[in-house]
Amino acid sequence: MEHERRMKPSRVTHRLNASASTRSEPPRAPAGQVLVFIAAVLVAGMTSVLYLWQQSRIVSANQDITSLNAQIVTQMQQRDDLLAQVNRLQAITHVVSMANKLGMVQADPRQFKQLTITTSGQAPTVAALAPNQRPAVALPATNAAMTYWWQDAWDGLYSLLQ
């Protein structure tokens, strides 16, 4: 009998311990599901950050466009004002009134003689060297040397580009 009493509590204790150990452990999530959750959170976070960055760029670009449009309108108005001023100053009535203010009078065409000059084959000489003086630089030779140098430089550049 003593032996039975001892056995009974051990069986019950063993059964309680066995059922308690299986009930106390929560089921574990696989590592793959945890990684997918972390990746999803990271993707959602990065998407939000990139969306906010893009929106800030759009807002700043719209502000730049608005500012540039205002500058264009202002500069077009200034240009139109200047063109109107040029047209007013170039008008014949303004020119005549300014000439009269400055004491200028229109010339009488009967007081002046009009000359018509026909050009001959040779242009008139404005300045010439003394007969015994030689020019300091021989221009045709210098022009030829410069032309040759430039031609050589362009040929060298062309050959490098090929």
Backbone bond lengths (Angstrom), bond angles and torsions (degrees), N, CA, C in turn:
res aa  C-N    CA-C-N  psi(-1)  N-CA   C-N-CA  omega(-1)  CA-C   N-CA-C  phi
1 M - - - 1.399 - - 1.499 112.98 -
2 E 1.253 114.20 -40.06 1.446 116.50 178.47 1.519 111.28 -63.43
3 H 1.263 109.85 -35.52 1.461 114.77 -179.42 1.535 110.94 -66.36
4 E 1.307 116.37 -37.62 1.457 120.51 179.52 1.513 110.56 -67.39
5 R 1.270 116.14 -39.15 1.461 118.39 179.72 1.510 111.19 -64.58
6 R 1.237 114.36 -37.83 1.459 117.56 179.65 1.515 110.49 -69.75
7 M 1.267 118.14 -34.60 1.450 122.08 -177.53 1.501 111.37 -72.93
8 K 1.276 115.57 -40.26 1.451 118.39 -176.63 1.530 111.49 -61.11
9 P 1.320 118.22 -49.86 1.457 115.48 -179.63 1.528 112.17 -64.19
10 S 1.269 118.90 -32.31 1.461 119.17 -179.81 1.517 111.83 -68.68
11 R 1.327 115.94 -36.48 1.465 118.80 177.21 1.524 110.30 -66.44
12 V 1.290 115.92 -42.99 1.474 119.82 179.87 1.512 109.72 -66.61
13 T 1.296 116.72 -43.30 1.458 120.41 179.11 1.524 110.05 -62.84
14 H 1.298 116.04 -41.49 1.466 119.76 178.56 1.519 110.71 -64.09
15 R 1.303 117.00 -41.67 1.459 120.05 179.02 1.532 110.76 -65.92
16 L 1.324 117.41 -41.33 1.460 121.30 179.11 1.530 110.69 -65.05
17 N 1.308 114.85 -42.26 1.472 118.74 179.58 1.522 110.84 -65.35
18 A 1.319 116.34 -38.76 1.464 119.99 -179.24 1.519 110.68 -68.24
19 S 1.338 117.34 -43.37 1.462 119.15 -178.82 1.522 111.43 -72.99
20 A 1.340 118.28 -32.50 1.467 121.58 178.94 1.519 110.67 -68.82
21 S 1.313 118.32 -37.74 1.460 120.74 -179.09 1.517 111.29 -68.68
22 T 1.307 117.80 -33.71 1.459 119.65 179.10 1.521 110.93 -78.49
23 R 1.323 117.60 -28.86 1.464 119.68 -179.40 1.515 112.07 -81.51
24 S 1.299 119.92 -31.85 1.459 122.13 -173.53 1.535 113.06 -75.80
25 E 1.282 122.51 -23.90 1.460 124.11 -178.42 1.520 110.01 -86.15
26 P 1.344 117.44 117.37 1.467 119.08 177.68 1.519 109.55 -73.91
27 P 1.298 116.34 153.34 1.470 117.59 179.35 1.531 110.01 -66.74
28 R 1.309 119.32 137.56 1.463 124.35 -177.97 1.525 110.24 -90.56
29 A 1.375 114.30 139.66 1.459 119.18 176.27 1.515 108.11 -81.42
30 P 1.266 116.49 141.97 1.468 118.62 178.32 1.531 110.35 -64.05
31 A 1.310 117.06 151.54 1.470 122.59 -178.36 1.520 111.31 -63.88
32 G 1.296 117.97 -30.12 1.468 121.47 179.88 1.514 111.94 -64.00
33 Q 1.341 117.18 -38.89 1.460 120.20 179.36 1.527 111.02 -67.69
34 V 1.296 117.23 -36.77 1.464 121.35 178.10 1.527 109.62 -65.30
35 L 1.310 117.24 -43.77 1.458 120.75 179.11 1.525 111.44 -64.32
36 V 1.315 117.98 -38.98 1.463 120.92 178.16 1.518 109.94 -64.69
37 F 1.347 117.37 -40.15 1.462 120.82 178.47 1.523 110.83 -63.59
38 I 1.320 117.18 -45.41 1.473 121.29 179.24 1.529 110.17 -62.58
39 A 1.318 116.88 -43.10 1.466 120.46 178.90 1.522 110.60 -63.30
40 A 1.334 117.86 -40.51 1.464 121.25 179.66 1.524 110.68 -64.05
41 V 1.327 116.96 -41.09 1.469 120.61 178.35 1.517 110.43 -64.61
42 L 1.332 117.20 -42.44 1.470 120.71 178.58 1.527 111.39 -64.17
43 V 1.319 117.50 -42.99 1.467 120.69 179.51 1.524 110.09 -64.22
44 A 1.337 117.22 -43.33 1.467 120.11 178.80 1.523 110.68 -63.39
45 G 1.319 117.47 -40.63 1.467 121.05 178.73 1.512 112.01 -65.01
46 M 1.314 117.05 -46.15 1.467 120.88 179.32 1.526 111.04 -64.53
47 T 1.332 116.86 -38.14 1.456 120.25 178.03 1.518 110.27 -62.85
48 S 1.316 116.93 -41.87 1.465 120.60 178.48 1.517 111.40 -64.50
49 V 1.309 116.80 -44.48 1.468 120.73 179.74 1.530 110.57 -62.75
50 L 1.326 116.52 -44.94 1.471 119.41 -179.80 1.521 111.71 -66.93
51 Y 1.318 116.95 -35.87 1.467 120.20 177.55 1.523 110.18 -64.19
52 L 1.333 117.50 -45.04 1.461 120.67 178.71 1.523 111.71 -64.34
53 W 1.324 117.49 -38.91 1.463 121.12 177.86 1.524 110.02 -63.57
54 Q 1.338 116.50 -43.97 1.465 120.48 179.83 1.529 110.90 -63.47
55 Q 1.310 116.80 -41.25 1.459 120.27 179.18 1.530 111.00 -64.13
56 S 1.334 117.12 -38.84 1.468 119.58 178.38 1.518 110.72 -66.22
57 R 1.321 117.19 -37.31 1.470 120.39 177.48 1.523 110.87 -65.71
58 I 1.336 117.04 -39.28 1.459 121.09 179.70 1.524 110.09 -65.67
59 V 1.325 116.94 -42.55 1.462 120.75 -179.67 1.528 110.39 -64.44
60 S 1.333 116.99 -44.20 1.472 119.09 -179.73 1.524 110.93 -67.15
61 A 1.327 117.87 -35.80 1.472 119.93 177.54 1.524 110.57 -66.92
62 N 1.320 117.66 -40.18 1.468 120.55 177.58 1.526 110.99 -64.22
63 Q 1.318 117.19 -37.76 1.455 120.42 177.09 1.528 110.66 -66.02
64 D 1.330 117.20 -40.35 1.464 120.83 177.08 1.523 110.94 -62.69
65 I 1.326 116.69 -42.37 1.466 120.89 -179.96 1.523 110.10 -63.47
66 T 1.323 116.87 -43.28 1.462 120.63 178.88 1.520 110.67 -62.13
67 S 1.313 116.96 -43.48 1.464 121.31 178.74 1.524 111.18 -63.64
68 L 1.327 116.95 -44.21 1.463 120.47 -179.67 1.530 111.40 -67.03
69 N 1.338 117.49 -37.03 1.463 119.94 176.86 1.522 110.74 -62.92
70 A 1.332 117.28 -40.49 1.465 120.52 177.85 1.525 110.63 -64.15
71 Q 1.329 117.78 -40.23 1.465 121.00 177.90 1.516 110.89 -64.56
72 I 1.334 116.87 -41.06 1.470 120.33 179.84 1.518 110.35 -62.91
73 V 1.330 116.62 -44.62 1.466 119.88 -179.73 1.523 110.17 -61.64
74 T 1.329 117.11 -43.94 1.467 121.15 179.65 1.528 111.33 -62.36
75 Q 1.322 116.61 -44.76 1.459 120.09 -178.45 1.522 111.76 -70.20
76 M 1.321 117.84 -34.02 1.465 120.01 176.05 1.531 110.37 -66.44
77 Q 1.322 117.60 -38.11 1.462 120.64 176.99 1.522 110.50 -65.44
78 Q 1.335 117.45 -41.70 1.461 120.93 177.37 1.519 110.50 -62.35
79 R 1.336 116.97 -42.23 1.463 120.89 179.07 1.525 110.60 -62.87
80 D 1.321 116.52 -44.57 1.461 120.25 179.41 1.530 111.04 -63.49
81 D 1.341 116.84 -39.30 1.469 120.17 177.19 1.519 111.31 -63.27
82 L 1.340 116.66 -41.90 1.469 119.96 179.00 1.524 111.49 -66.42
83 L 1.332 117.50 -40.22 1.468 119.93 177.95 1.524 111.13 -64.25
84 A 1.333 116.87 -38.78 1.464 120.11 177.50 1.531 110.44 -64.63
85 Q 1.336 115.94 -38.98 1.466 119.80 178.56 1.528 110.66 -66.89
86 V 1.325 117.53 -40.39 1.474 120.78 177.65 1.525 110.34 -62.27
87 N 1.326 116.55 -45.97 1.470 119.79 179.43 1.522 111.58 -61.82
88 R 1.343 116.88 -38.93 1.466 120.21 179.12 1.527 110.33 -66.95
89 L 1.334 117.53 -42.19 1.465 120.22 -178.69 1.528 112.31 -71.56
90 Q 1.332 117.92 -27.93 1.456 120.52 -179.77 1.526 112.95 -88.32
91 A 1.310 117.31 -5.21 1.464 120.01 -179.24 1.528 109.48 -64.87
92 I 1.328 115.67 143.58 1.470 121.55 -177.90 1.522 110.81 -59.90
93 T 1.301 117.53 -40.63 1.467 119.56 -178.46 1.524 111.05 -63.40
94 H 1.314 118.07 -38.36 1.465 120.64 177.90 1.529 111.04 -68.17
95 V 1.326 116.25 -42.74 1.463 119.69 -179.97 1.527 110.26 -61.73
96 V 1.335 118.15 -44.31 1.461 121.82 -179.46 1.527 110.45 -65.83
97 S 1.338 117.36 -41.70 1.467 118.85 -179.33 1.528 111.06 -66.83
98 M 1.329 118.26 -38.72 1.469 120.67 177.56 1.530 110.76 -67.26
99 A 1.322 117.33 -38.88 1.467 120.07 177.63 1.521 110.35 -63.25
100 N 1.339 117.36 -41.94 1.465 120.35 178.65 1.518 110.51 -64.99
101 K 1.352 118.74 -37.88 1.464 121.52 178.10 1.523 111.23 -62.61
102 L 1.327 116.05 -37.06 1.466 120.89 -177.71 1.528 112.63 -84.62
103 G 1.340 117.21 3.07 1.468 121.00 177.11 1.514 113.69 84.30
104 M 1.291 117.90 16.08 1.460 120.38 178.38 1.524 108.18 -87.81
105 V 1.324 113.73 143.87 1.463 118.81 177.07 1.512 108.79 -124.01
106 Q 1.302 115.66 154.33 1.452 119.46 179.91 1.526 108.57 -74.33
107 A 1.281 116.49 137.58 1.461 121.52 -176.36 1.520 110.15 -71.94
108 D 1.308 113.38 147.99 1.467 119.63 175.79 1.517 107.02 -88.28
109 P 1.314 118.53 119.58 1.457 119.57 -175.89 1.533 112.44 -63.42
110 R 1.328 118.88 -18.53 1.478 119.78 179.21 1.514 111.64 -75.48
111 Q 1.328 118.22 -18.38 1.467 120.72 -178.03 1.523 112.15 -83.67
112 F 1.302 118.38 -14.16 1.459 120.89 -175.77 1.505 110.16 -115.74
113 K 1.316 113.90 146.58 1.443 120.61 176.78 1.516 107.93 -101.74
114 Q 1.311 116.80 132.25 1.459 120.78 179.41 1.511 108.67 -95.25
115 L 1.328 115.77 128.78 1.455 121.48 179.19 1.520 109.08 -109.81
116 T 1.286 116.06 138.59 1.445 121.72 174.15 1.515 107.03 -110.85
117 I 1.332 116.45 123.06 1.461 121.29 -177.16 1.515 107.45 -109.38
118 T 1.302 114.62 127.21 1.458 119.46 174.89 1.515 107.60 -99.90
119 T 1.301 115.99 140.40 1.465 119.28 -177.85 1.514 109.28 -89.45
120 S 1.318 114.64 141.27 1.459 119.96 176.13 1.525 107.72 -90.48
121 G 1.307 117.37 -177.06 1.456 122.01 -177.72 1.507 113.43 -67.09
122 Q 1.320 119.19 -26.09 1.458 121.64 -175.70 1.527 109.35 -111.57
123 A 1.331 115.39 136.37 1.458 120.35 179.46 1.519 109.56 -73.29
124 P 1.295 117.39 146.51 1.471 119.14 -179.96 1.525 110.36 -66.94
125 T 1.325 116.22 147.66 1.454 122.49 -179.53 1.521 108.50 -88.39
126 V 1.326 115.47 126.50 1.458 119.37 -179.91 1.522 109.46 -91.00
127 A 1.328 117.45 -44.02 1.458 121.65 178.88 1.517 107.57 -144.99
128 A 1.311 115.73 147.71 1.463 120.01 179.85 1.515 108.82 -141.42
129 L 1.332 116.01 157.35 1.462 121.64 176.95 1.523 109.55 -77.00
130 A 1.292 113.69 156.45 1.463 118.38 174.34 1.528 107.58 -64.94
131 P 1.307 118.61 153.98 1.467 120.59 -175.03 1.529 113.87 -59.06
132 N 1.309 120.72 -32.69 1.461 122.73 -177.24 1.534 112.74 -93.76
133 Q 1.311 118.65 -3.43 1.464 121.79 -175.09 1.526 110.65 -93.77
134 R 1.359 114.87 134.54 1.466 120.03 178.04 1.522 108.57 -100.01
135 P 1.319 117.97 150.19 1.467 119.06 178.21 1.534 110.91 -68.43
136 A 1.326 116.24 147.77 1.458 121.00 -178.33 1.527 111.08 -69.28
137 V 1.314 118.22 -32.37 1.461 122.19 -178.70 1.517 107.81 -126.77
138 A 1.303 115.23 131.28 1.456 118.85 176.21 1.524 106.96 -81.76
139 L 1.309 117.00 103.07 1.462 120.96 -172.23 1.517 114.17 -63.62
140 P 1.335 120.14 -45.27 1.469 116.96 -179.20 1.524 112.50 -61.11
141 A 1.325 117.64 -39.27 1.461 120.48 -179.94 1.535 110.01 -66.97
142 T 1.335 116.67 -40.54 1.459 120.18 179.52 1.520 110.69 -65.42
143 N 1.312 116.89 -43.15 1.467 120.08 178.99 1.521 110.66 -61.80
144 A 1.326 116.72 -40.62 1.460 120.03 179.71 1.524 110.59 -66.21
145 A 1.335 116.89 -40.50 1.464 120.19 179.81 1.527 110.43 -65.19
146 M 1.328 117.24 -42.21 1.464 120.29 178.72 1.522 111.09 -65.10
147 T 1.322 116.43 -42.66 1.465 120.20 179.60 1.519 109.87 -61.80
148 Y 1.343 117.37 -43.16 1.455 121.03 179.56 1.524 110.08 -63.49
149 W 1.332 118.54 -43.19 1.456 122.04 -178.99 1.525 110.71 -62.06
150 W 1.337 117.03 -46.03 1.463 120.39 179.61 1.530 111.03 -63.95
151 Q 1.309 116.05 -42.27 1.463 119.75 179.70 1.524 110.02 -61.93
152 D 1.319 116.83 -41.49 1.456 121.13 179.16 1.533 110.74 -65.01
153 A 1.335 116.95 -40.40 1.466 121.08 179.48 1.529 110.33 -64.42
154 W 1.323 117.49 -44.39 1.465 120.34 -179.93 1.526 111.24 -66.60
155 D 1.322 117.11 -38.86 1.455 119.96 177.56 1.533 111.12 -63.33
156 G 1.337 117.02 -41.39 1.447 120.76 178.11 1.525 111.91 -63.36
157 L 1.333 116.46 -42.46 1.455 120.82 178.71 1.527 110.81 -64.72
158 Y 1.316 116.69 -41.59 1.470 120.68 179.92 1.538 110.16 -62.99
159 S 1.343 116.04 -41.07 1.463 118.79 -178.96 1.528 110.99 -68.36
160 L 1.356 118.16 -31.54 1.460 120.77 176.73 1.522 111.80 -68.84
161 L 1.306 116.97 -33.84 1.460 121.13 -177.30 1.518 112.58 -77.28
162 Q 1.306 118.20 -16.22 1.468 119.79 -177.97 1.482 112.75 -81.68
